[in-house]
Amino acid sequence: MSPAARWPQVLDHKPAGQRDEYAKMMAYFDAVNFSRKIAVPVIIGMGLKDTTCPPGSIYSAYNVMSSPKRPFYDPNVGHEKVKDFRAFHEKWIRAKLDMIGETVAP
């Protein structure tokens, strides 16, 4: 299995003379940079065995969010949906959509 293309391993495959340039560019794409701007309620599911979206990256993004938020995590799950998240997700979305409907109803 090849190494995951995530920070900092992705730089291992770049020419040594260009790694600083790549690191500077990649900072823009880090979810933590966008998470600071989130202004709506958030639920996040994290599989602690996830090699696609490593939990450290997800927690970093989660920790800088100032909006209402709720984490769901499972130490035995990879990149699939966390069981408790899946059960909560549909009800949560429905409640949010119902609230929106109430604000625009005549």
Backbone hydrogen bonds, N-H to C=O, Kabsch-Sander energy under -0.5 kcal/mol:
donor,donor_aa,acceptor,acceptor_aa,energy
6,R,4,A,-1.8
10,V,6,R,-2.1
11,L,8,P,-1.7
12,D,9,Q,-1.4
13,H,10,V,-0.9
14,K,11,L,-1.8
18,Q,15,P,-2.3
19,R,15,P,-0.6
19,R,16,A,-0.9
22,Y,18,Q,-2.3
23,A,19,R,-2.8
24,K,20,D,-2.1
25,M,21,E,-2.0
26,M,22,Y,-2.8
27,A,23,A,-1.4
28,Y,24,K,-0.5
28,Y,25,M,-1.1
29,F,25,M,-0.5
29,F,26,M,-1.0
30,D,26,M,-0.6
30,D,27,A,-0.8
33,N,30,D,-1.8
34,F,30,D,-0.7
35,S,31,A,-2.3
36,R,32,V,-0.9
37,K,34,F,-1.6
38,I,35,S,-1.4
42,V,68,P,-2.3
44,I,70,R,-2.1
46,M,72,F,-2.9
48,L,46,M,-0.6
48,L,74,D,-2.5
49,K,77,V,-2.9
50,D,47,G,-1.9
57,S,54,P,-1.0
58,I,54,P,-1.8
59,Y,55,P,-3.1
60,S,56,G,-1.9
61,A,57,S,-2.1
62,Y,58,I,-2.8
63,N,59,Y,-2.9
64,V,60,S,-0.9
64,V,61,A,-0.6
65,M,61,A,-0.5
65,M,62,Y,-1.2
66,S,38,I,-0.5
70,R,42,V,-1.6
72,F,44,I,-2.8
74,D,46,M,-2.0
77,V,74,D,-1.3
86,R,82,V,-2.5
87,A,83,K,-1.8
88,F,84,D,-1.9
89,H,85,F,-3.1
90,E,86,R,-0.9
91,K,87,A,-0.6
92,W,88,F,-2.5
93,I,89,H,-2.7
94,R,90,E,-2.4
95,A,91,K,-2.4
96,K,92,W,-2.2
97,L,93,I,-2.7
98,D,94,R,-2.6
99,M,95,A,-1.9
100,I,96,K,-1.9
101,G,97,L,-2.5
102,E,98,D,-1.9
103,T,99,M,-1.4
104,V,100,I,-1.2
105,A,101,G,-1.2
